[in-house]
Amino acid sequence: MKKILIALCLSAAFAAPAFAAKNALVLQTDFGTSDGAVSAMHGVAYGVDPNLTVADLTHNIPDYDIWVGGYRLFQTANYWPEGTVFVSVIDPGVGTTRKSVVLKTREGRYFVGPDNGQFTLIAERDGVAELREIDEKVNRRAGSGESYTFHGRDVYAYVGARLASGTITYEQVGPSLPVDSVIKIPYQKAALSDGKLRGIIPVLDIKYGNVWTNVPKALFEQLGVKEHEQVQVRFFHNKKLVNTVVAPYEHTFGGVAKGKPLVYLNSLLDVAVALNQGSYAEKNKIESGVDWEVEISKAKK
């Protein structure tokens, strides 16, 4: 009898339906959380599949700031598993002729949203394996056809959830687009010339006021700066000099006294400037974006 029961259990186990693996759905917007917009997007996703993992990247992107939204995707996406679906809704052109797309990177992550420049950095770093325009005739929340200003809920969260849950395949999103047609925002890429590094301030470390640059560690090392040596950083807004600092290159904030400036490598291993336990950006009236540039060089002795 015992052998018969074991055989029956094994038979049932092998006969059980195989459930498709589900991928995480990660949401980002400039909506804030003071009303029900983000909750509505969560609700739509769970309506597609109540067993989905739905997470929030951030909903505090500055209003309409496509560039910052794109940078936050760039900052976080590669820490999520392949197959993760990101829905990013920074969409000042909602309801207009801008395309709604799903971008697939070479490593197999998906990015859903308006093709308005927010995928600039993802496309450059990770490469575009495929790009598809969302066919809203079949991939839009039922009954939402007369709503023109909340594609985050009616199109993007819905499509993202269907893709993450396996309800649709990537090919069922809509027609293919040329991979090089992704809309990109022009900006100063990090470069070294005549002993000076040039780049931009893509974002600020909002919580602490540290000033991040897009100058990577590998390029910075070409200056030959050693720990504790002095570095000069000049900040420009629309080509106008705003601030200059000479500060030591340190591995940690504790390398300088409280309130003193330092140059360091941030969590992405890009050059940054900070005050130990203070806001460098606030003190020196520095902001971020493609119109904020930096020039970094070894300080003269």
Helices and strands as residue ranges (DSSP letters): H 2-15, E 25-29, H 37-48, E 54-58, H 66-76, G 77-79, E 85-89, E 100-105, E 110-114, H 120-126, E 128-133, H 151-151, I 152-156, H 157-165, G 170-172, E 176-177, G 179-181, E 191-193, E 196-201, E 204-205, E 210-216, H 217-220, G 221-223, E 230-237, E 240-248, G 253-255, E 261-265, E 270-275, H 280-284, E 289-298
